[in-house]
Amino acid sequence: MPGLSAKPPQLLDRVHEWRLLDGFLADPASELRLAIVSGRRRNGKSFLLEALTEAVGGLYLTAVQEEGRVPALHRFTEAIAAHAGVPSGSMRLDDWREVLTAALEVVNRASGAPLIVIDELPYLMQHSPEIPGFLQLLYDRSQSGKAPGGRIVLCGSAMSVMSELLSGTKPLRGRAVLDLRLPAFDYRTARTHWGIEDPAVALQVDAVLGGAPGYRALAAGPAPQSVAEFDDWVPRTLLDPGRALYSRMEAEYLLREDPRITHRTLYYDVLSAVARGASTPAKVGSMLERARSAMVAPLEVLESTGYLRKEQDLLKARHPVITVADPVIRFNQLVTLPMADMVERRRGDQVWQSSRPTYHSKILGPHFEATAREWARSFACDEAGLALGAVGSAEIADPAARTRHEVDVLALAPGERPQSPRVGITLIGEAKATVQPRGLKDIERLEHIRSLLAGQGHRSDDAVLALFSLHGFHSDALEAARRRRDILLIDISALYGDTPARGRG
């Protein structure tokens, strides 16, 4: 079975995903093998799979939304005929079993790899739910040599449909060797994709759009290169109803992807409540004047789609904190929807100026904290020499002061299990996006938290104290970092890898 060529240069990042797909194709087994690729819309699934298909000479088939069964059968048949090199109209296939069998026979006879990609499978399943059953039949028959072999990749953006393909008693359960969920770009790759020099501007673009690569083509004109340009760019893109990236339309588009989201008003309300700070089902229900039990199902749906995230406290078992995970939806719920009338009257500049406090406190601040945790997970080992285990956040009780301390970035020692007693802690961090530089008082606060953790039985004496600051550091903090091995300072340049983190003696 031939493998892939080198990753195409136009495909940014995706090294891990390309390697997995390469191994999928290079498997020498002659029997049929299946792979599932899913992910949020705009994350580049089709771009990746089209590059894959082109690299190996496979057959790429894509479904069309709201296309009927008969037109879809006809269009797929024509694509199979073209791949086989026979005249249009020379093949007649009347059901999906015939289409899938013919496709496998054609790719096995062609010169390229015997690969079939079926993109946007959920659109097909709206009118042809029998397709997974036919794939099961072909798979099982192929294992005994009674049907063609080859490789089939099934792809889709409707996360609930794709995740259920391999669940419970579904036909394809136990039959896929890959279940690949394609994420958005990380914040550093997104900066490269947008071509933004200033890391502070790249962070702000990431805070409102995230790393979905598909947004770059929808944002007309050059990317912002300064904070002033960013302030002009936001009203022209996210707050202009005439633009493709208008956040209200994009949020509706994303929510329509999941067939379970039928009452969008309820889901909008839930998203808005979480964006405004309701972090548990009870708090969401209270804000919407609904019972807690009525919130459980919508929250589960929004979490499974990736639009909400549940974050567990690393040290204590308590209710997980629910946050909005998708930056576009967060921006829409906090900025666009509350002032939708003004936005629709083309007053985006005025809306943006009046929404700046909300943006800084509820969008940029939390996003900076999440980015600091991502740095700890992905880059702290190579760039600061820190071996970290689980990374997250925690709330630390301070009985003497009758208060609690929120720890933005907490890292356990490698191998430690979260929420276990007496865990080893390797990093305690605070992330601040406020305009003031951070100083020695912030380090003293982290020292106090470190002593509280030790008093609660955790092994924290050697934990590094990390300050993440969007606006730099006072000289007293820089001097302490030069002298001490237990202090690490990460400004915006270090966060993006332009300069090294400072500290640790």
C-alpha positions in Angstrom: 0.0 0.0 0.0 1.7 3.3 -1.1 2.1 6.0 1.5 2.0 9.8 1.1 4.5 12.1 -0.4 6.0 14.9 1.7 3.5 17.3 3.3 2.6 19.9 0.7 4.2 23.3 1.4 0.8 25.1 1.2 -0.4 23.1 4.1 0.6 25.1 7.2 1.3 23.0 10.4 -0.8 19.8 10.6 2.4 17.7 10.9 0.9 15.3 13.4 -2.3 14.9 11.3 -0.4 14.4 8.1 1.7 11.7 9.9 -1.4 9.9 11.1 -2.9 9.9 7.6 0.4 8.8 6.1 0.4 5.8 8.4 -3.3 5.1 7.6 -2.5 4.9 3.9 0.8 3.1 4.3 -0.7 0.2 6.2 0.1 -2.9 4.1 -3.2 -4.7 4.9 -5.2 -5.3 1.7 -8.5 -5.2 3.5 -10.8 -2.1 3.8 -9.8 0.4 6.4 -11.9 3.3 7.7 -10.9 6.7 9.2 -13.0 9.4 10.7 -12.0 13.1 10.5 -14.1 15.7 12.3 -13.8 19.2 13.6 -15.4 22.6 13.8 -16.3 24.3 10.6 -13.5 26.6 9.2 -10.7 24.5 10.8 -9.4 23.3 7.5 -10.6 19.7 7.2 -11.5 19.9 3.5 -8.2 21.7 2.8 -6.2 19.0 4.5 -8.2 16.1 2.8 -8.1 17.7 -0.6 -4.3 18.0 -0.3 -4.2 14.3 0.9 -6.3 13.2 -2.1 -4.2 15.2 -4.6 -0.9 13.9 -3.1 -1.8 10.2 -3.7 -4.2 10.4 -6.6 -7.3 9.3 -4.6 -11.0 10.0 -5.1 -12.5 13.0 -3.3 -16.2 13.1 -3.0 -18.1 15.9 -1.1 -21.7 16.1 -0.1 -23.8 19.3 -0.7 -26.1 20.7 1.9 -29.8 20.3 1.1 -29.1 18.3 -2.0 -31.5 15.4 -2.5 -30.8 11.7 -2.6 -31.1 11.2 -6.3 -29.0 14.3 -7.3 -26.3 13.2 -4.8 -26.3 9.6 -6.2 -26.0 11.0 -9.8 -23.2 13.5 -8.9 -21.2 10.8 -7.0 -21.6 8.4 -9.9 -20.3 11.0 -12.4 -17.3 11.7 -10.2 -16.5 7.9 -10.0 -16.8 7.7 -13.8 -14.4 10.6 -14.3 -11.9 9.0 -11.9 -12.2 5.7 -13.9 -11.6 7.6 -17.1 -14.9 6.5 -18.7 -17.4 8.8 -20.5 -20.0 10.8 -18.5 -23.3 9.0 -18.4 -21.7 5.6 -19.0 -22.3 4.4 -15.4 -25.7 4.1 -13.7 -25.7 3.4 -10.0 -29.1 3.5 -8.2 -28.2 3.1 -4.5 -25.4 3.8 -2.1 -24.2 0.2 -1.8 -23.6 0.3 -5.6 -21.9 3.7 -5.4 -19.6 2.7 -2.5 -18.7 -0.7 -4.1 -18.0 0.9 -7.5 -15.9 3.6 -5.9 -13.7 1.0 -4.2 -13.3 -1.0 -7.4 -12.3 2.1 -9.4 -9.7 3.4 -6.9 -8.2 -0.1 -6.6 -7.8 -0.2 -10.4 -6.4 3.3 -10.7 -2.7 4.2 -10.5 -2.9 6.2 -7.3 -3.6 5.0 -3.8 -6.9 3.3 -3.3 -8.2 6.2 -1.2 -11.8 7.5 -1.1 -12.6 10.7 0.9 -16.3 11.4 1.6 -16.5 15.0 2.9 -19.5 16.4 4.7 -21.0 13.0 5.4 -23.7 14.4 7.7 -25.3 16.1 4.7 -25.7 12.7 3.0 -27.0 11.1 6.1 -29.9 13.6 6.3 -31.5 11.9 3.3 -29.5 8.6 3.3 -29.1 7.3 6.9 -28.3 3.8 5.5 -24.8 4.8 4.4 -23.0 3.7 7.6 -24.8 0.4 7.4 -23.6 -0.2 3.8 -20.0 0.8 4.9 -20.2 -1.8 7.7 -21.3 -4.4 5.2 -18.5 -3.6 2.8 -16.0 -3.5 5.7 -17.0 -6.9 7.1 -17.1 -8.5 3.6 -13.7 -7.1 2.8 -12.2 -8.8 5.9 -13.0 -12.1 4.3 -12.0 -11.2 0.8 -15.6 -10.9 -0.5 -15.5 -7.1 -1.2 -12.8 -4.7 -2.4 -10.2 -3.3 0.0 -8.9 0.2 0.1 -9.0 3.2 2.4 -12.1 5.4 3.1 -12.0 8.6 5.1 -15.3 10.0 6.4 -15.4 13.7 7.2 -17.9 16.2 8.7 -18.4 19.3 10.7 -21.6 18.2 12.6 -19.8 17.0 15.7 -22.7 15.1 17.2 -23.2 13.1 13.9 -19.5 12.3 13.5 -19.0 11.4 17.2 -22.0 9.0 17.1 -20.7 7.1 14.1 -18.5 5.0 16.4 -20.7 5.0 19.5 -22.9 2.3 21.2 -24.4 -0.1 18.7 -23.8 2.1 15.6 -22.8 0.1 12.5 -19.2 1.5 12.4 -18.4 0.9 16.0 -15.0 -0.8 16.3 -14.3 -0.5 12.6 -12.3 2.8 12.3 -8.6 2.8 12.8 -8.5 6.6 13.0 -10.8 9.0 14.8 -9.1 12.3 14.2 -10.6 15.5 15.5 -8.9 18.4 13.7 -8.4 21.4 16.0 -8.0 25.0 15.2 -4.4 26.4 14.9 -2.6 27.1 18.1 -2.0 30.8 18.8 1.5 30.8 17.4 0.5 29.0 14.1 -2.5 31.4 13.8 -0.1 34.4 14.0 1.9 32.9 11.1 -1.2 32.2 9.1 -2.4 35.8 9.5 1.1 37.2 8.9 1.0 39.5 11.9 4.4 40.8 13.1 3.4 42.3 16.5 2.5 39.5 19.0 0.3 41.8 21.0 -1.9 42.4 17.9 -1.8 38.7 17.0 -3.1 37.9 20.5 -6.0 40.3 20.0 -7.0 38.8 16.7 -6.8 35.4 18.3 -9.0 36.6 21.1 -11.9 37.5 18.8 -11.5 34.9 16.0 -9.4 32.0 17.5 -7.2 29.8 15.3 -9.8 28.6 12.7 -7.7 29.0 9.5 -10.8 29.5 7.3 -11.4 33.0 8.7 -8.3 34.5 7.0 -9.8 34.2 3.5 -13.1 35.8 4.7 -11.4 38.9 6.2 -11.0 41.2 3.3 -7.8 43.2 3.0 -4.6 43.0 5.0 -4.4 41.8 8.6 -4.0 44.4 11.2 -0.4 45.2 12.2 -0.9 47.6 15.1 -3.4 48.1 17.9 -4.8 51.2 16.0 -5.3 49.0 12.9 -7.0 46.4 15.0 -9.4 48.9 16.4 -10.3 49.9 12.8 -10.4 46.3 11.7 -12.9 44.9 14.2 -15.8 47.2 13.2 -15.1 46.5 9.5 -15.2 42.7 10.0 -17.0 41.3 13.0 -19.4 44.3 13.4 -20.4 44.9 9.8 -23.6 43.1 8.7 -22.4 43.3 5.1 -19.2 41.3 5.7 -18.8 37.5 5.6 -17.2 37.6 9.1 -20.1 39.4 10.7 -20.1 37.7 14.1 -23.9 37.3 14.4 -24.2 35.5 11.1 -21.1 33.4 11.7 -22.4 32.3 15.2 -25.8 31.3 13.7 -24.0 29.4 10.9 -21.9 27.5 13.4 -25.0 26.6 15.6 -26.9 25.4 12.5 -24.2 22.7 12.0 -25.5 20.5 14.8 -28.9 18.9 14.1 -29.6 18.7 17.8 -29.7 22.5 18.1 -33.3 23.1 17.0 -34.4 25.9 19.4 -31.5 28.3 18.7 -33.0 31.0 21.0 -32.5 28.8 24.0 -28.9 28.0 23.0 -28.1 31.7 22.4 -29.4 32.5 25.9 -27.3 29.7 27.4 -24.2 30.9 25.6 -24.8 34.5 26.6 -25.3 33.5 30.3 -22.0 31.5 30.3 -20.2 34.4 28.5 -21.4 36.8 31.2 -20.0 34.6 33.9 -22.5 31.9 34.8 -20.1 29.0 35.3 -22.4 26.1 36.5 -25.8 24.7 35.3 -27.4 26.2 38.4 -26.0 29.7 37.7 -27.0 29.5 34.1 -30.6 28.4 35.1 -30.8 31.2 37.7 -29.7 33.8 35.1 -32.3 32.6 32.6 -35.0 32.0 35.3 -35.1 28.3 34.4 -34.7 25.1 36.4 -31.2 23.8 36.7 -32.3 20.4 35.2 -33.5 22.2 32.1 -30.0 23.5 31.4 -28.2 20.1 31.6 -29.0 19.0 28.0 -28.3 22.3 26.2 -25.0 22.6 28.1 -24.0 19.0 27.1 -24.8 19.7 23.5 -22.8 22.9 23.4 -19.9 21.2 25.1 -19.9 18.3 22.7 -19.8 20.7 19.7 -16.8 22.5 21.2 -18.5 25.8 21.8 -18.4 25.4 25.6 -15.6 24.0 27.8 -15.7 22.4 31.2 -12.6 23.0 33.2 -11.9 21.0 36.4 -10.1 22.4 39.4 -6.7 20.6 39.4 -6.6 20.2 43.2 -10.2 19.7 44.5 -13.2 17.8 43.2 -15.9 20.5 42.8 -18.3 21.6 40.1 -16.4 22.2 36.9 -16.2 25.8 35.6 -18.1 26.2 32.4 -16.6 28.8 29.9 -17.2 29.8 26.3 -14.6 28.0 24.2 -15.2 29.5 20.8 -13.9 33.1 20.4 -16.3 34.1 17.7 -19.3 33.0 19.7 -17.9 34.7 22.8 -17.5 37.9 20.9 -21.0 37.7 19.4 -22.7 37.0 22.8 -20.8 39.8 24.7 -20.4 42.5 22.1 -22.6 42.1 19.0 -25.9 40.8 20.4 -26.2 43.2 23.3 -26.0 46.1 20.8 -27.5 44.4 17.8 -29.8 47.2 16.8 -26.9 49.7 16.6 -24.8 47.2 14.7 -27.6 46.6 12.2 -27.8 50.4 11.7 -24.1 50.4 10.6 -22.8 51.9 13.8 -20.1 49.3 14.4 -17.4 51.9 15.3 -19.6 53.3 18.1 -20.5 49.8 19.3 -16.8 48.9 19.4 -15.8 51.9 21.4 -18.5 51.5 23.9 -17.8 47.8 24.2 -14.1 48.1 24.9 -14.4 47.6 28.7 -16.3 44.4 28.2 -13.8 43.3 25.6 -10.8 43.8 27.9 -12.4 42.3 31.0 -14.4 39.4 29.6 -12.7 38.6 26.3 -9.0 39.6 26.2 -8.3 38.9 29.9 -9.7 35.3 29.9 -8.1 34.6 26.6 -4.7 35.7 27.8 -5.1 33.4 30.8 -6.0 30.5 28.5 -3.1 31.3 26.2 -0.7 31.3 29.3 -2.0 27.8 30.1 -1.4 26.7 26.5 2.2 28.1 26.7 2.7 26.0 29.8 1.4 22.8 28.1 3.1 23.2 24.8 6.2 25.4 25.2 7.4 25.5 28.8 9.5 22.3 28.5 11.5 23.4 25.5 11.7 27.2 26.2 12.0 27.3 30.0 13.4 23.8 30.9 10.3 22.9 32.9 9.0 19.4 33.1 5.2 19.8 33.7 2.4 17.3 34.1 -1.3 18.3 34.0 -1.8 22.1 33.5 -4.9 23.9 34.5 -6.2 26.3 37.1 -7.3 26.1 40.8 -9.0 27.9 43.6 -6.9 28.0 46.9 -8.6 28.5 50.3 -6.9 31.1 52.6 -8.7 30.5 56.0 -6.7 33.1 57.9 -7.7 35.8 55.5 -11.2 34.4 55.0 -10.8 34.4 51.2 -9.9 32.3 48.2 -7.2 32.8 45.6 -7.7 32.1 42.0 -4.6 30.6 40.4 -4.7 31.2 36.6 -1.9 28.7 35.7 -1.2 25.7 37.9 1.0 22.7 36.8 1.4 19.4 38.6 4.6 17.4 38.5 4.7 14.8 35.7 2.8 11.7 36.6 0.7 13.3 39.3 -3.1 12.8 39.1 -5.3 15.8 39.4 -7.4 16.1 42.6 -5.2 13.7 44.5 -4.0 14.5 48.0 -0.5 15.7 48.5 0.3 16.2 44.8 3.6 17.6 43.6 3.3 21.1 42.1 5.9 22.4 39.7 4.5 25.8 38.6 2.2 28.4 40.1 1.3 31.2 37.8 -0.7 34.4 37.3 -1.7 35.9 34.0 -2.6 39.6 33.8 -3.7 41.4 30.6 -4.2 44.7 32.5 -2.3 47.8 31.3 -0.1 48.0 34.4 3.3 46.2 34.4 3.5 43.5 37.0 5.9 43.7 39.9 7.2 42.3 43.1 3.8 42.4 44.8 2.6 39.9 42.3 5.5 37.6 43.1 4.8 38.0 46.8 1.2 36.9 46.2 2.4 33.8 44.4 4.8 33.1 47.3 1.9 33.3 49.7 -0.2 30.9 47.6 2.8 28.5 47.5 3.0 28.5 51.3 -0.8 27.9 51.5 -0.5 24.9 49.2 2.4 23.5 51.3 0.3 24.0 54.4 -2.5 22.0 52.8 -0.2 19.0 52.4 0.9 19.6 48.8 4.5 19.3 47.7 5.0 22.8 46.5 8.2 24.0 48.1 10.1 23.9 44.8 7.3 25.2 42.6 8.4 27.9 40.1 6.5 31.2 40.4 5.5 32.4 36.9 4.1 35.8 36.0 2.5 36.3 32.5 2.1 39.9 31.6 0.7 41.6 28.5 2.4 44.9 29.4 5.8 43.9 30.8 7.3 44.0 34.3 8.6 46.5 36.8 12.3 46.6 37.5 11.9 45.0 41.0 10.4 41.9 39.4 13.1 41.8 36.7 15.8 42.1 39.4 14.2 39.3 41.5 14.1 37.1 38.4 17.8 37.7 37.7 18.7 36.6 41.2 16.3 33.7 41.9 15.8 30.2 40.4 12.2 30.0 41.4 10.9 33.0 39.3 9.8 33.0 35.7 8.6 36.1 33.8 6.8 35.6 30.5 5.9 38.8 28.5 4.0 38.8 25.2 7.2 38.4 23.2 8.2 35.3 25.2 4.6 34.0 25.0 5.0 33.9 21.2 8.5 32.6 21.2 10.1 35.8 19.9 12.3 36.3 23.0 13.2 33.9 25.8 11.3 33.9 29.1 13.2 35.7 31.8 14.2 34.4 35.2 15.3 31.2 37.0 18.6 32.8 38.0 
